[in-house]
Amino acid sequence: MSDFAFNPFDLETRRDPYTQYARGRELRIHRHPGLPVWSIFRHGDVQDVLRDWRTFSNEFPPPADFPELEGRPRNMLGTDPPAHDRLRGLVNQAFTPKIMRRLEPRMVEVANELVDAALAMGSVDLVQALTYPLPVTIIAEIIGVPTEDSARFKDWSDKLVETLGSGLLAAPDRETFLRNEKILEELGDYFSSLVELRRREPREDLLTGLALAELEGSRLSFGELLQMLVLLLVAGNETTTTLIGNSVLTLLEHPAELARLRRDPELVPSAIEEVLRYASPVQFDPRRALADVELCDTRIAAGEMVLSWIGAANRDEAEFRDAERFDIARKDNRHLAFGFGTHYCLGSNLARLEAQIALRALLERTQSFELATREALPLHKSFVFRSFTSIPVKLVAA
Ligand code: HEM
């Protein structure tokens, strides 16, 4: 028995998990006491698990006391191949680098407007002013959701992600379940009328593409369509908001790197890659063993869970030289922030571009920015994310 007491719910650990991660990498694998759940921490081990979908599944059967979930369509994230590939194939084309480049001018326009509005105020919560509205506006436009509904989306999305992952290390509670069901119902009603509308009046948006696929019946059921839209909404917003926020915070914690970036803005893309590695928005990726299997010289039983700690793998000295150093010009940055293998993030091109554009807008339009509080910033409710829900800043115009 090791003395490693790794509790990822613990607030102290969540504020600074990196000492625990280093110990985790030394030990390689950890069993959470009393639970059929394991954690792994090394870059190579995380890749091995994420690549092996035949053994480590992303399909999680509904808990026995939630029979209502039985038979419900799954989204692509919660589906193994080949069903996964069919769902992903329907939307892949909407997120290619080429399509993203086409959207770039619009992203720049929105980011500049938001930064200018923030500058006019001087002191703002950067989450409200920039890191949240940019991704939500863009994904709403890609999907084809009316912009005026984005406040409702924020509300739905916030509530759904609050409890993300909470059932993994503790029993899921009925109250949360019922609340999430109600949100899904509201989303279902909302999207059915939009889908109807697109069938009658097709447009150049993702919703039209999906509505037509649904019409063909064999390609997409309405339940699957709804799951797809919820996934895009939730997966894309919180994470990109977090990436932009973590970029600002990490640069403020490393003033020499911030000064270097101001001198050499060409480094913005590699700076964003380094933030993805150093302050990964998604900290772990869960899988379920489908068979008894040997992992890190340890026997894992069929049905047990494996949490792959992306946040720990991204600080692995065996993969990254000076892994604890934040270096905006790092080369060969093979971080796992967007996952690895079959479920590699669909929105990585979009997220990267949005974060680069947001950071450029901030650097170009401000002379300086600084935190406007000495208090510890509030952590996101879900332990899946390394994210702060409010970032008060003072901005000075260039
Ligand atoms: C910085 C921002 C983002 C981060 C850190 C992130 C992270 C991730 C990670 C770690 C996975 C893999 C999950 C797994 O293996 O189980 C994933 C999958 C996914 N992400 Fe992202 N994501 C980001 C932005 C986005 C955006 C903007 C979208 C919107 C289109 C998106 C849509 C998805 C989807 C649909 C999947 C599932 C893909 C599949 O199952 O094949 N993500 N993301």
Boltz pocket constraint, residues with backbone or C-beta under 6 A from the ligand:
constraints:
  - pocket:
      binder: B
      contacts: [[A, 58], [A, 76], [A, 77], [A, 78], [A, 79], [A, 88], [A, 95], [A, 231], [A, 232], [A, 235], [A, 236], [A, 237], [A, 239], [A, 240], [A, 243], [A, 280], [A, 281], [A, 282], [A, 285], [A, 286], [A, 336], [A, 337], [A, 338], [A, 339], [A, 340], [A, 342], [A, 343], [A, 344], [A, 345], [A, 346], [A, 347], [A, 348], [A, 350], [A, 351]]
      max_distance: 6.0
